[in-house]
Amino acid sequence: MGLTPVNALKLRGYTTMGDVELYDSAIKRFCKRENVRLVSMNEVLTIKDLEDGVHPTPSGHKKIANKIMPILEKYFRKP
């Protein structure tokens, strides 16, 4: 799972979306090199889904679960 977006205004300069994009691109390169499936959270969450600028709200967690559960079910489905 990739990184979630951040609300830099709430974080008062501690981190920015530029930082997140930098780390997320490193994660993407690693996953590609190691042939690991990556699920981007930037397509799933917006800053409105963040409780404190970083951590997802309950509805944000639900969005994450709705995105990753179908993917996980493919790998862990009982025969």
C-alpha positions as CSV (number, residue, x, y, z in Angstrom):
1,M,0.0,0.0,0.0
2,G,1.4,3.4,-0.9
3,L,1.4,6.4,1.3
4,T,-1.7,8.5,2.0
5,P,-1.8,12.2,1.2
6,V,-1.1,14.8,3.9
7,N,-2.6,18.1,4.8
8,A,0.5,20.3,5.1
9,L,-1.5,23.2,6.5
10,K,-2.3,21.1,9.6
11,L,1.2,19.8,9.9
12,R,2.7,23.4,10.0
13,G,5.7,22.6,7.7
14,Y,6.6,19.2,9.3
15,T,6.0,17.5,6.0
16,T,4.5,18.3,2.6
17,M,2.9,16.5,-0.3
18,G,6.3,16.9,-2.0
19,D,7.8,14.7,0.7
20,V,5.1,12.2,0.4
21,E,5.5,12.1,-3.4
22,L,9.2,11.6,-3.0
23,Y,8.8,8.6,-0.7
24,D,5.9,7.3,-2.7
25,S,8.0,7.3,-5.9
26,A,10.7,5.3,-4.0
27,I,8.1,2.8,-2.9
28,K,6.9,2.5,-6.5
29,R,10.4,1.8,-7.8
30,F,11.0,-0.8,-5.1
31,C,7.7,-2.5,-5.9
32,K,8.4,-2.5,-9.6
33,R,11.9,-3.9,-9.1
34,E,10.7,-6.6,-6.7
35,N,7.5,-7.4,-8.6
36,V,5.3,-6.4,-5.7
37,R,1.7,-5.1,-6.2
38,L,1.3,-1.5,-5.1
39,V,-2.0,0.0,-4.3
40,S,-1.8,3.8,-4.4
41,M,-3.7,5.6,-1.7
42,N,-3.4,9.0,-3.4
43,E,-6.2,7.8,-5.7
44,V,-8.3,6.8,-2.8
45,L,-8.0,9.5,-0.1
46,T,-8.2,13.3,-0.1
47,I,-7.1,15.6,2.7
48,K,-10.8,15.7,3.8
49,D,-10.3,12.0,4.7
50,L,-7.5,12.9,7.2
51,E,-8.2,13.3,10.9
52,D,-5.1,15.3,11.9
53,G,-3.5,16.0,8.5
54,V,-1.9,12.5,8.4
55,H,-4.1,9.8,9.8
56,P,-7.3,8.6,8.1
57,T,-10.7,9.3,9.6
58,P,-13.0,6.3,10.2
59,S,-14.5,7.0,6.7
60,G,-11.0,7.2,5.3
61,H,-10.2,3.8,6.7
62,K,-13.3,2.5,5.1
63,K,-12.2,3.8,1.7
64,I,-8.8,2.1,2.2
65,A,-10.5,-1.2,3.1
66,N,-12.9,-0.9,0.1
67,K,-9.9,-0.5,-2.2
68,I,-7.6,-3.2,-0.8
69,M,-10.1,-5.9,0.2
70,P,-10.9,-7.0,-3.4
71,I,-7.2,-7.3,-4.1
72,L,-6.5,-9.3,-0.9
73,E,-9.4,-11.6,-1.5
74,K,-7.8,-12.7,-4.8
75,Y,-4.8,-13.9,-2.9
76,F,-6.5,-15.3,0.2
77,R,-9.7,-16.8,-1.3
78,K,-10.4,-20.2,-0.1
79,P,-10.5,-22.8,-2.9
